[in-house]
């Protein structure tokens, strides 16, 4: 946003992507699900909603600081969606569309040219630069770029109508360089150059483009480009209808084969009960719309996701667009039978096109060349299912520019995208609504409506895979006594789920087996061990720990698993497994599994140590790894505290599962090392995992470990206002810390115990405990613990009516706080100073202190602390008679707490 406030510092690309999505759909509600789809390339993480909410909060703050409301810009919440209200005409894209519409309403004139000039002048580079390359935003970017190119071509057309051919050529030249295979653009440039008296340059552009098309795509120029070329050769102003391309074989009827008007149709029957996939069908429509380039549409996805059904449904829907025939071949790459030979498929295609058996070529390359010649200039649809490698496709591509090829594969076939410009159409599991609707398609809407909750549960337990859903629905339909709820109950038993999803020779497990059997040995070995990983995502470092190998080798194996859709790459080199795939991996026996799990737990211990050190620079580690632990060759690094905290948050589910399964000497460490995140999200349900950690610490008999875990668990119980439980938990902790000889452990335990004592009315006991804690911290000399004790002692003095002593202690705490001391701790000390100054009747000084606290809180990114400081600032402003400022602080606090 530009204005008097200058350009907004939007920050990371996900925040830019969120704002871009809100702007693209301005004045309309955008759901959290839509924002999530725009912000992540593949599967979003488990905490995606929290990430979205955090970025929305930050954007609101930025808009407030820029006084965007004065321009009528407001980011509002509507249920589970957000609306960015923007007045019409405020955005460049609005002005662009208005100017293009103005030019369209005028005959070619200086006014129309000026409007288009101004419209194109609004562009400052490619659309949506700096955003996530998600499918949704990429589609928007392509749409915007098409609008820009259309405006460029319209301006060139106006120039030529007005006789300004040199201006048209100058305008088009740069775009033709940037888009060398956009034949309409090059054709316009050629005609502009020709009409400007530069015939040789025009012909040079034709030959240059023909060469690019041949080298990159293996195709000849289309009708538009060929027509412009022939027009120039004849010296005509307007292109004539292009002649039939040379080199096309005689029609089959002339060869004694099938008549030309009897087009082959090798498509299997259309899939029954097909439902949904609107987005993917639209993607196929858009990709096939470029048939002038000989479109190749590549549908990829995991086993059982419905690739074959999608391509056959689209093929039958659009069969009338291909009057010269529809060809189909199942190459059998993911089945128990051998792959079909490409030569065998070519023979089938050539015979279908009318070639007589005695005229069939003797080699695959000759057959492929004949197939291209026969299809050149015709509109043929080729559907290739179960493809393993790109080379299989290349030999079966039709010739010319008017045909379309649909390819379905479990592999990504990146080579086909690179060399042949295939348009990828990734196929993911069905969303819950479409999965439930597919059940209704098979079972009947009335039956699903009678058990809606059970139907949703079945859809979830089937991972949204159409194959699994159809098997479950078939079993329900085949047994009148079996209800949807009964199937949901059976699928709910994880160890029996895959067995339930089997019907005769068709099963989810069999489909997955065929994918795994074709993996290279290192990738297959990793897949068998991935069942030991208890969390929702894995990176190359964790994968390396499972295999006991180097992260680079693990990364290569993960890429191979992702290429076959056995794992899904989510974001920033993280990978996840769908539940059914995970269950299948867990069922694969591997003698190395117990040792792999121990390595995995030790890997997370070392990374958690690094993350805790990065989250609180200069702090002492709360524990060390066991002496016999596995040490990974490389450990994830963290650039700053935010990165470390993000790792803790993203791996919280995994760490909790490891605490539950790991040996006691590892379990308590894995729980305790999460303390930086616990302190920042203290009310977020940490009691169960800390209970497990306490049991583990007691079991191993480590008094320092027990003291530290009790201190952290007691603090969590205190914040949840479970004071009697907190007192029982914390009471033994100081003595345990003292017996273990840990001054820091005893000091922290006494601080946390004092907080509970205060809450239960024992102010004297709390004060004595905090004074003792400060003595211990000073004796140890660790600044983090010293400032912790000072901060709590200052707060205690303030709460017990001693603001002068509280101010003195808080100022001392700020004085001894080294640069490595937590910024969050300094925020609390500054806030205590401000509140003490308020209590002493010095609101102006309090305001200065609190504004410092606010600045640090916003840097830390701790919304709760920021909101608390804003509320105290509002009180200070009230006491200073600054009603407007007080209202502003309260409004900002409400914005933060409302997200």
HUTASUL-V173814 format. One record per pair of residues at least 12 apart in sequence whose ideal C-beta (glycine too) atoms are under 7 Angstrom apart, sorted by the first residue. I is the first residue (numbers start at 0). J is the second residue. Records with the same first field share a line. If there is no record, write none. Layout:
# HUTASUL-V173814
I=J  J
This chain:
# HUTASUL-V173814
0=65  67
2=65
4=65  66
7=61  65
12=129  130  131
13=38  50  54  131
14=54  57  58
15=129  130
16=37  38  130  131  136
17=34  38  51  54  55
18=58
19=127  130  136
20=33  34  37
21=81  83
22=83  90
23=139
25=83  85
26=82  84  85
27=82
28=77  80  82
29=80  81
30=79  80
31=48  51  79  80
34=51
35=47  51
36=133  135
37=133  135  136
38=131  133
39=131  133  569  570
40=131  132  133  570
41=567  568  569  570
42=567  569  575
44=536  569  570  649
45=535  652
46=648  649
52=898
55=74  81  898
56=862  895  898
58=74
59=74  894
62=74
63=891
70=89
71=86
72=84  85
91=121
94=121
95=118  121
98=114  115  117  118
99=115  118  150
101=114
102=114  115  153
107=157  160  161
111=157
112=154  157
115=150  153  154  157
118=150
119=150  151  154
122=147
126=140  143  144
127=139  140
148=174
151=170  174
152=184  187
154=170
155=167  170  171  187  191
158=170
159=191  194
164=191  194  195
165=195
167=191
168=188  191  192  195
171=184  187  188  191
172=188
175=188
179=208  211
180=211  212  215  292
182=220  221  223  224  291
183=223
185=204  208  224
186=223  224  227
188=204
189=201  204  205  227  231
190=227
192=204
193=231
198=231
201=231
202=231
205=224  228
208=220  224
215=420
216=292  293  419  420
218=292  293  400
219=244
221=291  400
222=241
225=241
226=238  239  241
229=241
243=376
244=375  376
246=372  375
247=372  375  376
248=372  373
251=352  353
254=353  355  358
255=355
256=353  354  355
257=353
262=322  323  324
263=324  326  351  352
264=324  325
265=325  326  327  351
266=311  314  315  325  327  382
267=311  327
269=311  312  315
270=308  311  312
272=440  441
273=308  312
274=433  436  437  440
275=429  433  436  437
276=309
279=309  424  426
280=313
282=424
283=296  313  424
286=422  424
287=403
290=401  403
291=400
292=400
293=399  400  402
294=403  422
295=404  406  415  419  421  422
296=403  405  406  422  424
297=406  412  415  416  421  422  423  424
298=310  405  406  407  424  426
299=408  410  411  412  423  425  426  564
300=425  426  427  564
301=409  564  565
302=409  510  511  514
303=464  465  466  467  507  510
304=426  427  428  464  465
305=426  465
306=407  426
307=384  407
308=465
309=426
310=382  384  405  407
313=405
314=380  382  405
320=378
321=378  379  380
322=378
323=377  378  379
324=351  352  379
325=380
326=348  351  379  381  382
327=382
328=344  347  383
329=384  385
330=383  384  385  386  387  391
331=385
332=385  386  387
333=385  409  513  514
334=385  513
338=387
341=363  391  394  395
342=363  366
344=395
345=363  366  367  370  394  395
346=359  366
348=370
349=366  369  370
352=373
363=394
367=394
370=397
371=397  398
372=398
374=397  398  399  402
375=398  399
376=399
377=399  401  402
378=401  402
379=397  402
380=402  403
381=395  397  402  404
382=405
383=395  404  406
384=407
385=407
386=406  407  408  412
387=410
389=412  414  415
392=406  415
393=419
406=421
409=514  563  564
410=562  563
411=562
428=462  463  464  577
429=463  465
430=463
431=455  458  459
434=458  461  463  468
435=447  454  455  458
437=465  468
438=454  457  458  468  472
441=469  472  476
442=472  475  476
450=482  483  484
453=483  484  487
454=483
456=487
457=471  483  486  487  490
460=487  490  491  496
462=577  578  579
464=507  579
466=507  510
467=500  507  579
470=500  501  502  505
471=486  500
473=502
474=486  502
493=582
496=582
497=579  582  583  586
507=579
508=583
511=580  583
514=563  565
518=559  563
519=559
521=552  556
522=556  559  560
524=546
525=542  545  546  553  556  560
526=560  565  584
527=584  587  589
528=545  546  589  591  592  595
529=545  576  584
530=581  584  585  587
531=545  592  595  596  599
532=545  599
533=653  656  657  660
534=650  652  653  656
535=575  652
536=569  573  574  575
537=574
538=572  573
539=553  554  557  572
540=602  631  633  635
541=599  602
542=556  557
543=631
544=598  599  602  631
545=595  598  599
547=598
549=632
550=633
557=574
561=574
565=580
597=629
598=629
600=657  661  665  669
601=624  628  629
602=631
603=654  657  669
604=624  628  665  668  669
605=624  630  631  634
606=634  635
607=669  672  673
608=620  672
609=634  635  636  637
610=637  643  646  647
611=672  675
613=637  640  642  643
614=640  643  644  675
615=675  783  821
616=819
617=783  817  819  820
618=783
619=743  781
621=671  672  674  707
622=668  671  672  704
625=664  665
641=860
644=675  676  679
647=673  675  676
648=676
654=669  673
655=688
657=669
658=670  688  691  692
659=691
663=695  698  699
664=699
666=691  692  695
667=692  695  696  704  708
670=688  689  691  692
671=692  707  708  711
674=711
677=711  715
679=861
681=715  718
682=718  719
685=715
686=712  715  716
689=708  711  712  715
692=708
693=705  708  709  712
696=708
702=735  738  739
703=736  739  741  744
705=735
706=732  735  736  739  741  744  748
707=744
709=728  729  731  732  748
710=729  732  747  748  751
712=728
713=725  728  729  732  751  755
714=751
716=728
717=751  754  755  758
722=755  758  759
725=755
726=755  759
729=748  751  752  755
732=748  752
733=745  748  749  752
736=748
742=775  778  779
743=779  781  784
745=775
746=772  775  776  784  788
747=784
749=768  771  772
750=769  772  787  788  791
752=768
753=765  768  769  791
754=791
756=768
757=795
762=799
765=795
766=795
769=788  791  792  795
770=792
772=788
773=788  789  792
776=788
782=815  816  817  820
783=820  821
785=815
786=812  815  816  820  824
787=824
789=808  811  812
790=812  824  827  828  831
792=808
793=805  808  809  812  831
794=831
796=808
797=831  834  835  838
802=835  838  839
803=839
805=831  835
806=832  835  836
809=828  831  832  835
810=832
812=828
813=825  828
822=855  858  859
823=859  861  864
825=855
826=852  855  856  859  864  868
829=848  849  851  852  855
830=849  852  867  868  871
832=848
833=845  848  849  852  871  875
834=871
836=848
837=874  875  878
842=875  878  879
843=879
845=875
846=872  875  876  879
849=868  871  872  875
852=868
853=865  868  869  872
856=868
862=895
865=895
866=892  895  896
869=888  891  892
870=892
872=888
873=885  888  889
876=888
